[in-house]
């Protein structure tokens, strides 16, 4: 029996709980029933790429924001018995309803209906966006210690004990970003080397932040049914222009403009921040994609020198493991 609402995500509904209650009478026969352990894999949804990345990003951002606000409001209500959480009702209802309607339009092919859903979602995102506030307070809702740099102006950060990070253009199109832990080499917009200075080893097995475009010509549904033969149509994107974007001492970055076609383009920023105490260094790759393609999909690749038979991927409420190799027999 399926347990949990898979079409749109989320946990069990009352109907699922009621079915579970009624199936208790079958408990004595459980050993003889057919069972399945692990992921229930649906072959017709191999790719499940999105054509509405912005809407899905805003959905997730709103969910995280409301989770954090609810947590902090609960703490405040414990410390102050007169504190009320009634102010959460309206934004929570807006985000929940628009997300539900978005998932409904995933299976609905009526263009006008889907267009209205995405317009409604953008209005909701604007309503819960806190970046327009004139002031900000740093709060930490995670259950483990955390330390990072926060920009408080164009030239200052919230930390004074950061070690420097540098960026240099070695030759035209070739850049080197370096902090106390890593030396990152960027050539024509792709990362060709990430050298771990403490372990004294190279971590990449090829070009990272490499964009590639594939034909989306499935047997049934575009963006969902990705067959193995799509790999034969792989086409690497060549980057046109890379320049230094930031050189603030606490963070350095380079920006690259890439043409996908005459109508589409990508603006990519690769950043390296200063080292804080002994915390791991982070290379951040962000992309602003102006996409106007049809029957195409795009991937970004990060090949690393890690040998293992499986990889773990985070999901909303757990981790799923997949093999890292192909069997050819």
N, C-alpha and C positions, 0 to 999 in steps of 0.2 A: 504494500500500500504506500502510495506517495504521501510523504509527510512534509508540509511546508509549501508555501506558495512560490513556485519556481518561476512562473511567468511574471516577471516584475520584481522578483526578489522578496525577501522577508520571511518571517517565521510562519508557524501554523495558524490557520484561521479556526473559528469555532467549529466549522464543519469537519476539519481534520481531527480536532479533539473529540468530537462526538463519535466519529468513526472508530477512533482508538478505543473509546469506552465500550462500544458495541462489540468490538473484536476481542475483548477480554475473554469471552466465552470460548474462544479458539485456543487459549493458552495451552491446555493439555495436549493439543495436536500440533503445537509449534514445531517440534523436532521433525515432523514429516512434511512440513510446508517447504516450498521452493524459496530459497533465500538468495540475496545478492549482497556482497560485501564490498564497500568502497564506492567509487564514483559511478553514477549511472550515466554512461557516455552515450550521447545521441549523435550518430554519424552525420546526420544532415545539417548539423550546426557546428561544423569544424572550425570555421573562422570566427564568426560572430563579430565582425568589425563594425564600427559605428559610422553612421553618416551624420550624427548629431553630437559631435564631441563636446561642443561648448555647453549644450544643455546638460549632458551627463556630468561634466565637470562642475557645473553650477549646482546640480542636484547633490552631488557628494559634498561640496563645500558647505552648502546650506545644512545638510544633515550633521556634519561635524560641528559646525557653529552652534546649532541648536542643542546638540548633545552637551557641549561645553557649558553653554548658558544654563541648561537645566541642572547640570552637576553643581555649578557655582551657586545657583539659586537654592538648591537643596541644602548646601552647606550654610548659606546665609539664613535659611529658615530654621535651622537647628540652633544657630547662635542667637537669633532674634526671633522670638515666638510671634511677633507682630508682622513679620515679613510675609508677603504673599507672592505666589507665583502665577497669579491670574494673568499677568502681562504676557506670559508665554503662549496662551491659548490661541490668539490670532495668528502669529507667525508660524506656529506649529501646524495649524490647520491649513494655512496657505501652502506651505511647503509640501505637506502630505498630500493634499488634493491635487496640486499641479503635477507632482511626481506620479501619482496614480493615473492621471489622465495622459501623461507622457507615455507610460507603459502601455496604456490602451492603444495609443496611436502607433505603437511599434508593429502591431498586427493589423492595423487598419490602413488600407491603401488609398483612402480618399484624401486627395491633396489638400483641399480646403480645411478639413478637420485637423490634419497634422499641422498645417501652417498656423492655425489658431492656437493649438496647444503650445507650440514653441514661442509664439508671441506672448502668451500668457505667462509662460515660464520666465521669460526675460524680464517681464514686469515684476514678478515675484522676487527674482534675484536682486533687482535694483532696490526693492523694499528692505531686504535683509542685509544689504551690503553696508559694512561698517567703515569702509575706507574713507567715507566723506566726513567722518567725525573730526572735530577740531582738536581733540586731545585723545590720548590713548594710554592705557595702563597695561603693563605686561603681567599676564596671568599664566600659570603653568598647570593645566588640568591633567597631565599625564602622571602615572603612578611611579615614575622613576626620575632620578635627578637628571637635569638637562642644563646645558650651557651653550650659548651660541651668540653670534653677533647680530645686532639689530641696528639698522640705520635709523638715526634720529634726525639727521639732516643730510645734505649733499656731501659733507666732509667729515662728520662725526659719527661715532657709533656708541653703543651702550657699554662697551668694554674697553678698558684702558690697558689690559695686560695681554693684548693680542700680539703675536709675533708676525713679522712682516711677510707679505707675499708680493712677488714681483712678476712683471710681464715684460718681455722683450721681443722685438721683431728681429730674428736672426738674419733672415734673407727675405726678399719680397714674397709674401704668402706663407712664410714659416715663422711660427711664434712659439715661445717657451714661457709657461707659467710655472712658478715654483714657490713652495712654502717649505716649512721645516720637515715635512713628511714626504711630499710628492714632487716630482718633476714631470710636467705635462707638456707634450709637444703637439701642436696643432698645425696641420698643413692643409691649406685650401679648405678650411672649415671642418675637417675630420681630425679626430684624435689619433695620431699614429703611434704614440707611446705614452704610457703611464708608468713611470719608474718609481718604485717604492724605495725611498732612500734609506729607510731603516732596515728593511729586509734585504736590500740590495738585489732586487729582482724586478724583471719586467712583468707586468700584469696583463698585457693585452696579447691576443693571438692574431690580431688583424686590425683593420681600421675601425675605430669606434665612432659613434655619432654619424655613421654612414647611412644616408637615406637611399632607399631603393623603391621603385615603382613597379607594380605587377598588374597584369591584365586581370580584370574581374569578370570572367566569362564562365559562370558556373553551369551546372546541369539544371538547377532549379532556381535558387534565389541569390541575387547579388548581395554582397556584404555578409552573407551567412554561410553559404555552401561553398567553401574554398577547397577545391580538389588539389591533389598533389601536383598535377600538371601545371598549376599556376607558377611553380618555381622555375619552370623553363623559360618564362617570359620576364625574368628579373632584369631590371635596367637600373644601373647606378646613376644617381644624380651627380653631376659635376658642379662644384661650387665655383662661383664667379669672383666674389670679392670678399676679403676678410680684412678687418681693421681692429685696432684696439678700442674697446668700448669703455672699460673702466681701469683705472690705475690709482686706487685710493690708499694703498698701503695695507689696508685690512682686507681688501678684496680686489681681484684683478679679473678681467674678462675680455673676450674677443667676440665680435659679432660678424656673422657671415650672411650674405644675401645669396640665395640659391633660386634659380629658375627651374620650375617643374615643367612648364610648357609656356606657350605664349600668354596663357590666361591665368596660370597659377604660379605661386612662389612661396618660399619659406624664408623667414628671418630667424636665425639661430644664434643664441648666446651661450657660450661656454664660460663658466665662472669657477674660480678657485678662491677660497677664503683663507684667512690666516688660521694658524693652529692655536687652539685654546687648551692650555694645560696639556694633558695627554689624550684628549679626545680624538677619535678618528677624523681624518680629513675627508672632505666631501667635495666632489666635482659635480657641479650642477649644470645640466643641459636643458635649456628651455627653448621652445620653438613657437613662433607665431605663423600659422599656416594659412595662406589665402588660397582656398581650394575651390576650383571650378572645373573639375574633371568628371567624366562619366565612364562607368565600367572600368575603373582603375581603383587600386588601393595602394597605400603607401606604408612602408615599414621603416623603422630606424634600428640599426644593428649595433650591438656591443659585444663582440667576441672577446672572451677572457680566457686566460690560461688557468682554468680550474678543471681538474679531472674528477668526474664523478658520474655514476650511472644514472642519477636522477637529480632533478632540480625541484625546489620547493617554491610555490607561488602563493602569495598572500591573497585571501579572499575576504569578504566582509566579516565573516565570523569563523575563520579558521584558515587552514593551510592545505593546499592540494599539491600532490607530487606527480611529476611527469617524467618519463625517461628522456635522457639527453642524446639518445642514439637511435639509429634506424637498423632494424633487422632486415637483411636482404635475402633470407631463405625461409 
